[in-house]
């Protein structure tokens, strides 16, 4: 499942809390519609729903949008944009 997160105050704390959740496979800060986008995985749709509801309760999260990846055409992570080192 994909997630798009809009943040208000306490955004660094919210990022750290979301990043630490089980099932978060990818999380990136973005410019544009969302402050963060991510990919999450779980064993069932119920688990995905629970994870999404948990993210909504994190302080600093203003809005959460989710979507399902129905078909993947390309996914390539050979290069890293990680600048935190």
C-alpha distances in whole Angstrom, upper triangle without the diagonal:
4,7,10,13,17,19,23,25,25,22,23,23,19,18,19,18,14,15,17,14,13,10,10,10,11,12,15,17,18,20,20,18,16,17,14,11,8,6,5,6,9,11,11,9,12,11,8,10,12,11,10,13,15,13,15,18,19,22,21,18,19,16,12,10,7,6,5,6,9,11,12,15,16,14,17,18,22,23,22,22,22,25,26,27
4,7,10,14,16,20,23,22,19,20,21,17,16,18,17,13,14,16,15,15,11,10,10,9,10,12,14,14,17,16,14,12,14,11,7,6,5,6,9,12,15,15,13,15,14,10,12,14,12,10,14,15,13,14,18,18,20,19,16,17,14,10,8,6,5,6,7,11,12,12,15,15,14,16,17,20,21,20,19,20,23,23,25
4,6,10,13,16,19,19,16,17,18,14,13,15,15,11,12,15,13,14,12,10,11,10,9,11,12,12,15,14,12,9,11,8,6,5,6,7,11,13,17,16,14,16,14,11,11,13,11,8,12,13,10,11,15,14,17,16,12,13,10,7,6,5,7,9,10,14,16,16,18,18,16,19,19,22,22,20,20,20,22,22,25
4,7,10,14,17,17,14,16,17,13,12,15,15,12,13,16,15,17,15,12,14,12,10,10,10,10,11,11,8,6,7,6,5,7,9,11,14,17,20,20,18,19,18,14,14,16,13,11,13,14,11,11,15,14,16,14,11,11,8,6,5,6,9,12,13,17,18,18,20,19,18,20,20,23,22,21,19,19,21,22,24
4,6,10,13,13,10,13,13,10,10,13,13,10,12,15,14,17,16,13,15,13,10,10,9,10,12,11,9,5,6,5,6,8,11,13,16,18,22,21,19,20,18,15,15,16,13,10,12,13,9,9,12,11,12,10,7,8,6,5,7,9,12,15,17,20,22,21,23,23,21,23,22,25,24,22,20,20,21,21,24
4,7,10,12,9,12,13,10,11,14,14,12,15,18,17,20,19,17,18,16,13,12,10,10,11,10,8,5,5,7,9,12,15,16,20,22,25,25,22,23,22,18,18,18,16,13,14,15,11,10,13,12,12,9,6,5,5,6,9,12,15,18,20,23,25,24,26,26,24,25,25,28,26,24,21,21,22,22,25
4,7,8,6,9,10,8,9,12,13,12,14,17,17,20,20,17,19,17,14,13,10,11,12,12,11,8,6,8,11,14,17,18,22,23,27,27,25,25,23,20,20,20,17,15,15,15,11,10,12,10,9,6,5,5,7,9,12,15,18,21,23,27,28,27,29,28,26,27,26,29,27,24,22,21,21,21,24
4,7,6,10,11,9,11,14,14,14,17,19,19,23,23,21,23,21,17,16,13,14,14,14,13,11,9,12,15,17,21,22,25,27,30,30,28,27,26,23,22,22,20,17,17,17,14,12,13,11,9,5,6,6,9,12,15,18,21,25,27,30,32,31,33,32,30,31,29,32,30,27,24,24,23,22,26
4,5,9,9,9,11,13,14,15,17,19,20,23,24,22,24,22,18,18,15,16,16,17,17,14,12,14,17,19,23,23,27,28,32,32,30,29,27,25,24,23,21,19,19,18,15,14,14,11,8,5,8,9,12,15,18,21,25,28,29,33,35,34,35,34,32,33,31,33,31,28,25,24,23,22,25
4,6,5,6,9,10,11,12,14,16,17,21,22,20,22,20,17,16,14,16,17,19,18,15,12,13,17,18,22,22,25,27,30,30,29,28,26,24,24,22,20,19,19,17,14,14,13,10,7,5,9,11,14,16,19,21,25,28,29,33,34,33,35,34,31,32,29,32,30,26,24,22,21,19,23
4,5,5,6,9,10,10,12,14,16,19,20,17,19,17,14,13,10,13,14,16,15,12,9,10,13,15,18,19,23,25,28,29,27,27,25,22,22,21,19,17,18,16,13,13,13,10,8,6,8,10,12,14,17,19,22,25,26,30,31,30,32,30,28,28,26,28,26,23,20,19,18,17,20
4,5,5,6,9,10,11,12,15,18,19,16,18,16,13,12,10,13,15,18,18,15,11,11,14,15,19,19,23,25,28,29,28,28,25,23,24,22,19,19,19,17,14,15,15,12,10,9,11,13,16,16,19,21,24,26,27,31,32,30,32,30,27,27,25,27,25,21,19,16,16,14,17
4,5,5,6,9,10,11,13,17,18,16,18,17,14,14,13,16,18,20,20,16,13,13,16,16,19,19,22,23,27,28,27,26,23,22,22,20,17,17,18,15,12,14,13,9,8,8,10,13,15,16,19,21,24,26,27,31,33,31,33,32,29,29,26,29,27,23,21,19,19,16,19
4,5,5,6,8,10,11,15,16,14,16,15,12,13,12,14,17,18,17,14,11,10,13,13,16,16,19,21,24,25,23,23,20,19,19,17,14,14,14,12,9,10,10,6,6,6,7,10,12,12,16,17,20,23,24,28,29,28,31,29,26,27,25,28,26,23,21,19,19,17,20
4,5,5,6,9,10,14,14,11,14,12,9,9,9,12,15,17,16,13,10,8,11,11,14,14,17,19,23,24,23,23,20,18,19,18,15,14,16,13,10,12,13,9,10,9,9,12,13,13,16,17,19,21,22,26,27,26,28,26,23,23,21,24,22,19,17,15,16,14,17
4,6,5,6,9,12,14,11,14,13,10,11,12,15,18,20,20,16,13,12,14,13,15,15,18,20,23,24,24,24,21,19,20,19,15,16,17,14,12,14,14,10,11,11,12,15,17,16,19,19,22,24,24,28,29,27,30,28,25,25,22,24,23,19,18,15,16,14,16
4,5,5,7,10,12,11,14,14,11,13,14,17,20,22,21,17,15,13,14,13,15,14,16,17,21,22,22,21,18,17,17,15,12,13,14,10,9,11,11,8,9,10,11,14,15,14,17,18,21,22,24,27,29,27,30,28,25,26,24,26,25,22,21,19,20,17,20
4,5,5,9,10,8,11,10,8,11,12,15,18,19,18,14,13,10,11,10,11,10,13,15,18,19,19,18,15,14,15,13,10,10,12,9,7,10,11,8,11,11,10,13,13,12,14,14,17,19,20,23,25,24,26,25,22,23,21,24,23,20,19,17,19,17,20
4,6,8,9,6,9,8,7,9,11,15,18,20,19,16,14,11,11,9,11,10,13,15,18,20,20,20,17,15,17,16,12,13,15,13,10,14,14,12,14,14,13,17,16,15,16,16,18,19,20,24,25,23,25,24,20,21,18,21,20,17,16,14,16,14,16
4,7,9,8,10,11,10,13,15,18,22,24,23,19,17,14,15,13,13,12,14,15,18,20,20,20,16,16,17,15,12,14,15,12,11,15,15,12,14,15,15,19,19,17,19,18,21,21,22,26,27,25,28,26,23,23,21,23,23,20,19,17,19,16,18
4,6,6,9,11,11,14,16,19,23,24,23,19,18,14,14,12,12,9,11,11,15,16,17,16,12,12,14,12,8,11,12,9,9,13,13,11,14,16,14,18,17,15,17,16,18,19,20,23,25,24,27,25,22,23,21,24,24,21,21,19,22,19,21
4,6,8,11,12,16,19,21,25,26,25,21,20,17,16,13,11,9,9,9,11,14,15,15,11,11,13,12,9,12,14,11,11,15,16,15,18,19,18,21,20,17,18,17,18,18,19,22,23,22,25,24,21,22,21,23,24,22,22,20,23,21,22
4,6,9,11,15,18,20,23,24,23,20,19,16,14,10,8,5,5,6,9,11,12,13,10,9,12,11,8,11,14,12,12,15,17,16,19,20,18,21,19,16,16,14,15,15,15,18,19,18,22,21,18,19,18,21,22,20,21,20,23,22,23
4,6,7,11,14,16,20,21,20,17,16,12,11,7,6,5,7,9,13,14,15,16,12,11,13,13,9,11,14,12,11,14,16,15,18,18,16,19,17,14,15,13,14,14,15,18,19,18,21,19,16,18,16,19,20,17,18,16,19,18,20
4,7,10,14,16,20,21,21,17,17,13,11,7,5,5,7,10,13,16,16,18,15,13,16,16,13,14,17,16,14,18,20,18,21,21,19,21,20,17,17,15,15,14,14,17,17,15,18,16,13,14,12,16,16,15,15,15,18,17,18
4,7,10,13,16,18,18,15,14,10,8,5,5,7,10,13,17,18,18,20,17,15,17,18,14,15,18,17,15,18,20,18,20,19,17,20,18,16,15,14,14,15,14,17,17,15,17,15,12,13,11,14,14,12,12,12,15,15,17
4,7,10,13,15,15,12,10,7,6,4,7,9,12,15,19,20,20,21,18,16,18,18,14,14,17,16,13,16,18,15,17,16,14,17,16,14,14,13,15,16,16,19,20,18,20,18,15,15,13,16,15,13,12,11,14,14,16
4,6,10,12,13,10,8,5,5,6,9,12,16,19,23,24,23,24,22,19,21,21,18,17,20,19,15,17,19,17,18,16,15,17,16,14,15,15,16,18,17,21,21,19,20,18,15,15,13,16,14,12,10,10,12,12,15
4,7,10,11,8,6,4,7,9,13,15,19,22,26,26,25,26,24,21,22,23,19,18,20,19,16,17,19,17,17,14,13,15,15,14,15,16,18,20,20,23,24,22,23,21,18,18,16,19,17,14,11,11,12,12,16
4,6,8,6,5,5,7,10,14,17,20,24,27,28,26,28,26,22,23,24,21,19,22,21,17,18,21,19,19,16,15,15,15,14,14,16,17,19,19,23,23,21,22,20,18,18,17,20,17,15,12,13,14,15,18
4,7,7,6,8,10,13,17,20,24,27,30,31,29,30,29,25,26,27,24,21,24,24,20,20,23,21,21,17,16,16,15,16,16,18,19,21,21,25,25,23,23,22,21,21,20,22,20,18,15,16,16,18,21
4,6,7,9,11,14,17,20,24,27,30,30,28,29,28,25,25,26,24,21,23,24,20,20,23,21,21,18,16,15,14,14,14,16,17,20,20,23,24,23,23,22,21,22,22,24,22,21,18,19,20,21,25
4,7,9,10,13,16,19,22,25,28,28,25,26,26,22,22,24,21,18,20,21,18,17,20,19,19,16,14,13,11,11,11,13,14,18,19,21,22,22,23,22,21,23,23,26,24,23,20,21,22,23,27
4,5,7,10,14,16,20,22,26,25,23,24,23,20,20,21,18,15,17,18,14,14,17,16,16,13,11,10,9,9,9,11,13,17,18,21,22,21,22,22,20,22,21,24,23,21,18,19,20,21,24
4,7,10,14,16,20,23,26,26,24,25,24,20,21,21,18,16,18,18,14,14,16,14,14,11,10,10,10,10,12,14,16,19,20,23,24,23,24,23,21,22,21,24,22,19,17,17,17,18,21
4,7,10,13,16,19,23,23,22,23,21,18,18,19,16,14,16,16,12,13,16,14,15,12,10,12,11,10,11,12,14,17,17,21,22,20,22,21,18,19,18,21,20,17,15,15,16,16,19
4,7,10,14,17,20,21,19,21,19,15,17,18,15,13,16,16,12,14,17,15,17,15,13,14,12,10,9,10,11,13,13,17,18,16,18,17,15,16,16,19,18,16,15,15,17,18,20
4,7,10,13,17,18,17,18,16,13,15,16,13,12,15,15,12,14,17,15,18,16,14,16,14,11,11,10,11,12,12,16,16,15,17,16,14,15,14,18,17,15,15,15,18,18,20
4,7,10,14,15,14,16,14,11,13,15,12,11,15,15,13,15,18,17,20,19,17,18,16,13,12,10,10,10,9,13,14,12,15,14,12,14,14,17,18,16,16,17,20,20,21
4,7,11,12,11,13,10,8,11,12,9,9,13,13,11,14,17,16,19,19,17,19,17,13,12,10,10,10,11,14,15,14,18,17,15,17,16,20,21,19,19,19,22,22,23
4,7,9,10,11,9,7,11,12,9,11,14,14,14,17,19,19,22,23,20,22,20,16,15,12,12,11,11,13,15,14,18,18,15,18,17,21,22,21,22,22,25,24,25
4,6,7,9,6,6,9,10,9,11,14,14,14,17,19,19,23,24,21,23,21,17,17,14,14,12,13,15,17,17,21,21,19,21,21,24,26,24,25,25,28,27,28
4,7,8,7,8,11,11,11,14,16,16,17,20,21,22,26,27,24,26,24,21,20,17,16,14,15,16,18,19,22,23,21,23,23,27,28,27,29,28,31,31,31
4,5,5,6,9,10,11,13,14,15,17,19,21,22,26,27,24,25,23,19,18,15,15,13,14,15,18,19,23,24,22,25,26,29,31,30,31,30,33,33,34
4,5,5,6,9,10,10,12,14,15,17,19,21,24,25,22,23,20,17,15,12,12,10,13,14,17,18,22,23,22,25,26,29,31,30,30,30,33,33,34
4,5,5,6,9,10,11,12,14,15,17,19,23,24,21,22,20,17,16,14,14,13,16,17,20,22,26,27,25,28,29,32,33,32,32,32,35,34,35
4,5,5,6,9,10,10,12,14,16,17,21,22,20,21,19,16,16,13,14,14,16,18,20,21,25,26,24,26,26,30,31,29,30,29,32,30,32
4,5,5,6,9,10,11,13,15,16,20,20,17,19,16,13,13,10,11,10,13,15,18,19,22,23,21,24,24,27,28,27,27,26,29,28,30
4,5,5,6,9,10,11,13,15,18,19,16,17,15,12,12,10,11,12,15,17,20,21,25,25,24,27,27,30,31,30,29,29,31,31,33
4,5,5,6,9,10,11,13,17,18,16,17,16,13,14,12,14,15,18,20,23,24,27,28,26,28,28,31,32,30,30,29,31,30,32
4,5,5,6,9,10,11,15,16,14,16,14,11,12,11,13,14,16,19,22,22,25,25,23,25,25,28,28,26,26,25,28,26,28
4,5,5,6,9,10,14,15,11,13,11,8,9,8,11,12,15,18,21,21,25,25,23,25,25,28,29,26,26,25,27,26,29
4,5,5,7,9,13,14,11,13,11,9,11,11,14,16,19,21,24,25,28,29,27,29,28,32,32,30,29,28,30,29,31
4,5,5,7,11,13,10,13,12,11,13,13,16,18,20,23,26,26,29,29,27,29,28,31,31,28,28,26,28,26,29
4,5,5,9,10,7,10,9,8,11,11,14,17,19,22,25,24,27,27,25,26,25,29,28,26,25,23,25,24,26
4,6,8,9,6,8,7,6,10,11,15,18,20,23,26,26,29,29,27,29,28,32,31,28,27,26,27,26,29
4,6,9,7,9,10,10,14,15,19,21,24,27,29,30,33,32,30,32,30,34,33,30,29,27,29,27,30
4,6,6,9,10,11,14,16,19,22,24,27,30,29,32,31,29,30,29,32,31,28,26,24,25,23,26
4,6,8,11,12,16,18,22,25,27,30,33,32,35,34,31,32,30,34,32,29,27,25,26,24,27
4,6,9,11,15,17,21,24,26,30,31,31,33,32,30,31,29,32,30,27,25,23,24,22,25
4,6,7,11,14,17,20,23,26,28,28,30,29,27,29,27,31,29,26,24,23,24,23,26
4,7,10,14,17,21,23,26,29,28,31,30,29,30,29,33,31,28,26,26,26,25,29
4,7,10,14,17,20,23,25,25,28,28,26,28,28,31,30,28,26,25,26,26,29
4,7,10,14,16,19,22,22,25,25,23,25,25,28,28,26,24,24,26,25,28
4,7,11,13,16,19,19,22,22,21,24,24,27,27,25,24,24,26,26,29
4,7,10,13,16,16,19,20,19,22,22,26,26,25,24,24,27,27,29
4,7,9,12,13,16,17,17,20,21,25,25,24,24,25,28,28,30
4,6,9,11,14,15,15,19,20,24,25,24,25,26,29,29,31
4,6,7,10,12,12,16,17,21,22,22,23,24,27,28,30
4,7,10,13,14,17,20,23,25,25,26,27,31,32,33
4,6,9,11,15,17,21,23,23,25,26,30,31,32
4,6,7,11,14,17,19,20,21,23,27,28,29
4,7,10,14,16,18,20,21,24,27,29,30
4,6,10,12,14,16,18,20,24,26,26
4,7,10,12,13,15,17,21,22,23
4,6,8,10,13,15,18,20,20
4,5,7,10,11,15,17,17
4,7,10,12,15,17,16
4,7,9,12,15,14
4,5,8,11,10
4,6,9,10
4,6,6
4,5
4
